[in-house]
Amino acid sequence: MTKILIIEDEFAISQVLKVYMVKEEFEAIQCFSGMEALNMFKSHEPDLVLLDVMLPGKDGWTILKEIRAISECPVVMLTALADVEYRLEGFDGGADDYIPKPFIADEVVARIKAVLKRASRPTSSRQKYGSLEIDFKGHLVWLHGEEVDLTPRDLAVLLFLAEHANQTFTRDQLIEHVWGWDYEGSERAVDLAIKRLRKALLDWPSSEGEIRTLRGVGYQFHVFE
């Protein structure tokens, strides 16, 4: 049975999450203190962690760092801190997803399933697409052996598209997965990010792959098998 460790100090929220986890036939383990989190993680060896940021005793960023020092277990961050900087901090620290509060429990379940599915893929953290190489865990990109300098947001877009190579995503889907569902800006941000990525990858031979626009549909990281 898939084990989910819920690290959340608000009892009511933790209970709601537990109910939904059990409904999906997951085993739900509750932890209400940051000071107990790492020990519970070690003793229960969960398949995924739901981690609140604002915790008594020790915050979620610290716990995430401690978990990443010993494990690649998927971690989904939960917090009321919805600013972009906090989301980027979570991803830079090794978080697999970020869900701001208030949230819909069904969405949390859907994201957990998506993260577990990605984590189950027996793939290396480094993937090569011809002369383009991406380190998904290290968040690094090289083209013809030279590191490509990207902003955190553009990098997040590239990592997401490359992780789902040859799949097409609408602007709304990219905003949800990269910017977050609470993003209130313009969809134009997606177009600009794609434009910057194409410029940064201008020397990537089209015979190896490309970031495609499917008119009226969305964007795709297309690679040739």
C-alpha positions as CSV (number, residue, x, y, z in Angstrom):
1,M,0.0,0.0,0.0
2,T,1.3,3.5,-0.9
3,K,2.2,5.4,2.2
4,I,1.7,9.2,2.4
5,L,3.3,11.1,5.3
6,I,1.3,14.3,6.0
7,I,3.4,16.9,7.8
8,E,0.8,19.5,8.8
9,D,0.4,21.2,12.1
10,E,-3.3,22.3,11.6
11,F,-5.3,19.3,12.8
12,A,-8.4,20.0,10.8
13,I,-6.4,20.3,7.5
14,S,-4.4,17.1,8.3
15,Q,-7.6,15.2,9.0
16,V,-9.2,16.3,5.7
17,L,-6.1,15.2,3.8
18,K,-6.1,11.9,5.7
19,V,-9.7,11.2,4.8
20,Y,-9.0,11.8,1.1
21,M,-5.8,9.7,1.2
22,V,-7.6,6.7,2.8
23,K,-10.4,7.1,0.3
24,E,-7.8,6.5,-2.4
25,E,-6.6,3.5,-0.5
26,F,-3.4,5.2,0.6
27,E,-2.0,4.7,4.0
28,A,-1.9,8.1,5.7
29,I,0.6,8.9,8.4
30,Q,0.2,12.1,10.3
31,C,2.9,14.4,11.8
32,F,2.0,17.6,13.5
33,S,5.5,19.0,14.4
34,G,8.5,20.0,12.4
35,M,10.7,18.6,15.1
36,E,9.3,15.1,14.7
37,A,9.1,15.2,10.9
38,L,12.5,13.7,10.0
39,N,12.3,10.9,12.6
40,M,8.9,9.9,11.3
41,F,10.1,10.0,7.8
42,K,13.0,7.7,8.6
43,S,10.8,5.3,10.7
44,H,7.9,5.0,8.2
45,E,9.7,5.3,4.9
46,P,6.8,6.9,3.0
47,D,6.3,6.8,-0.7
48,L,5.4,10.5,-0.8
49,V,5.5,13.5,1.7
50,L,2.9,16.2,1.9
51,L,4.9,19.0,3.6
52,D,3.5,22.2,5.1
53,V,5.9,25.1,5.1
54,M,4.9,26.9,8.3
55,L,5.4,24.4,11.1
56,P,6.2,24.7,14.8
57,G,9.8,23.9,15.8
58,K,11.2,23.6,12.3
59,D,9.9,25.0,9.0
60,G,9.2,23.0,5.8
61,W,12.2,24.4,3.9
62,T,14.6,22.9,6.6
63,I,12.7,19.6,6.6
64,L,12.8,19.4,2.8
65,K,16.6,19.9,2.9
66,E,17.0,17.2,5.5
67,I,14.9,14.8,3.5
68,R,16.8,15.5,0.3
69,A,20.1,14.8,2.1
70,I,19.1,11.2,2.6
71,S,16.3,10.5,0.1
72,E,14.8,11.2,-3.3
73,C,11.3,10.5,-2.0
74,P,8.7,12.8,-3.7
75,V,7.7,15.9,-1.7
76,V,4.7,18.0,-2.3
77,M,4.8,21.4,-0.5
78,L,1.6,22.8,1.1
79,T,1.5,26.4,2.2
80,A,-0.4,29.7,2.4
81,L,2.7,31.5,1.1
82,A,1.6,31.8,-2.5
83,D,4.3,34.2,-3.8
84,V,6.3,33.0,-6.9
85,E,9.6,33.4,-4.9
86,Y,8.4,30.8,-2.4
87,R,7.4,28.3,-5.1
88,L,10.8,28.7,-6.7
89,E,12.5,28.2,-3.4
90,G,10.6,25.0,-3.0
91,F,11.5,23.7,-6.5
92,D,15.1,24.8,-6.1
93,G,15.2,22.8,-2.8
94,G,14.0,19.7,-4.5
95,A,10.2,19.8,-4.1
96,D,8.3,17.9,-6.7
97,D,5.2,20.0,-6.6
98,Y,3.8,23.1,-4.8
99,I,0.2,23.6,-3.8
100,P,-0.8,26.9,-2.1
101,K,-3.6,27.1,0.4
102,P,-6.6,27.2,0.4
103,F,-6.7,24.1,-1.8
104,I,-9.3,21.6,-3.1
105,A,-8.6,18.2,-1.7
106,D,-9.5,16.5,-5.0
107,E,-6.8,18.5,-6.7
108,V,-4.2,17.5,-4.0
109,V,-5.1,13.9,-4.7
110,A,-4.7,14.4,-8.5
111,R,-1.3,16.0,-8.0
112,I,-0.1,13.3,-5.7
113,K,-1.0,10.7,-8.3
114,A,0.8,12.6,-11.0
115,V,3.9,13.0,-8.9
116,L,3.9,9.3,-7.9
117,K,3.5,8.3,-11.5
118,R,6.5,10.5,-12.5
119,A,8.5,9.1,-9.6
120,S,7.9,5.5,-10.6
121,R,9.4,6.0,-14.0
122,P,12.8,4.2,-14.2
123,T,14.6,7.0,-15.8
124,S,18.0,8.6,-15.2
125,S,18.0,12.1,-13.8
126,R,20.1,13.1,-16.8
127,Q,18.6,12.8,-20.3
128,K,20.2,13.6,-23.7
129,Y,18.3,14.8,-26.7
130,G,21.1,14.8,-29.2
131,S,23.4,17.7,-28.4
132,L,20.9,18.9,-25.7
133,E,21.4,17.4,-22.2
134,I,19.1,18.0,-19.2
135,D,19.7,17.1,-15.6
136,F,16.2,17.0,-14.1
137,K,17.4,16.7,-10.5
138,G,20.3,19.1,-10.7
139,H,18.2,21.6,-12.7
140,L,20.9,22.1,-15.2
141,V,20.9,22.3,-19.0
142,W,23.8,21.9,-21.5
143,L,23.8,22.5,-25.3
144,H,26.9,21.2,-27.2
145,G,28.5,20.7,-23.8
146,E,28.1,24.3,-22.7
147,E,25.8,25.2,-19.8
148,V,22.7,27.1,-20.8
149,D,21.8,30.1,-18.6
150,L,18.1,30.2,-18.0
151,T,15.9,32.0,-15.5
152,P,14.2,29.8,-12.8
153,R,10.8,30.2,-14.5
154,D,12.0,29.4,-18.0
155,L,14.0,26.5,-16.6
156,A,10.8,25.2,-14.9
157,V,8.9,25.4,-18.2
158,L,11.6,23.5,-20.1
159,L,11.9,20.8,-17.4
160,F,8.2,20.2,-17.4
161,L,7.9,20.1,-21.2
162,A,11.0,17.8,-21.5
163,E,9.7,15.5,-18.7
164,H,6.6,15.0,-20.9
165,A,8.3,14.9,-24.2
166,N,6.1,14.7,-27.3
167,Q,3.0,15.7,-25.3
168,T,1.2,18.9,-26.0
169,F,0.1,21.3,-23.3
170,T,-2.2,24.3,-23.5
171,R,-1.2,27.7,-22.0
172,D,-3.6,27.0,-19.1
173,Q,-2.0,23.6,-18.4
174,L,1.5,25.1,-18.3
175,I,0.3,28.0,-16.1
176,E,-1.2,25.4,-13.7
177,H,1.8,23.2,-13.5
178,V,4.6,25.8,-13.6
179,W,3.1,29.1,-12.4
180,G,0.5,27.6,-10.1
181,W,-3.3,27.6,-10.2
182,D,-3.5,30.8,-8.2
183,Y,-1.6,32.8,-10.9
184,E,-3.5,35.8,-11.9
185,G,-1.3,37.2,-14.6
186,S,-1.6,37.0,-18.4
187,E,-1.3,33.9,-20.5
188,R,1.2,35.9,-22.5
189,A,3.8,34.9,-19.9
190,V,3.8,31.4,-21.4
191,D,4.4,32.7,-24.9
192,L,7.3,34.9,-23.7
193,A,8.9,32.0,-21.7
194,I,8.7,29.8,-24.9
195,K,10.2,32.6,-27.0
196,R,13.1,33.0,-24.5
197,L,13.7,29.2,-24.5
198,R,13.8,29.0,-28.2
199,K,16.3,31.8,-28.3
200,A,18.5,30.1,-25.7
201,L,18.3,26.8,-27.6
202,L,18.7,28.4,-31.0
203,D,21.7,26.2,-31.8
204,W,19.9,22.9,-31.0
205,P,19.6,21.2,-34.4
206,S,16.0,20.8,-35.5
207,S,16.9,17.3,-36.6
208,E,17.2,16.3,-33.0
209,G,14.3,18.1,-31.5
210,E,12.5,21.4,-31.0
211,I,9.8,23.2,-28.9
212,R,6.9,23.1,-31.2
213,T,3.8,25.3,-31.4
214,L,0.6,23.5,-32.3
215,R,-1.5,26.3,-33.5
216,G,-4.8,26.5,-31.5
217,V,-3.6,23.8,-29.1
218,G,-0.4,24.6,-27.3
219,Y,3.3,23.8,-26.9
220,Q,5.3,20.6,-27.1
221,F,8.9,19.5,-26.4
222,H,9.3,17.4,-29.6
223,V,12.1,15.0,-29.9
224,F,12.8,12.4,-32.6
225,E,12.9,8.8,-31.5
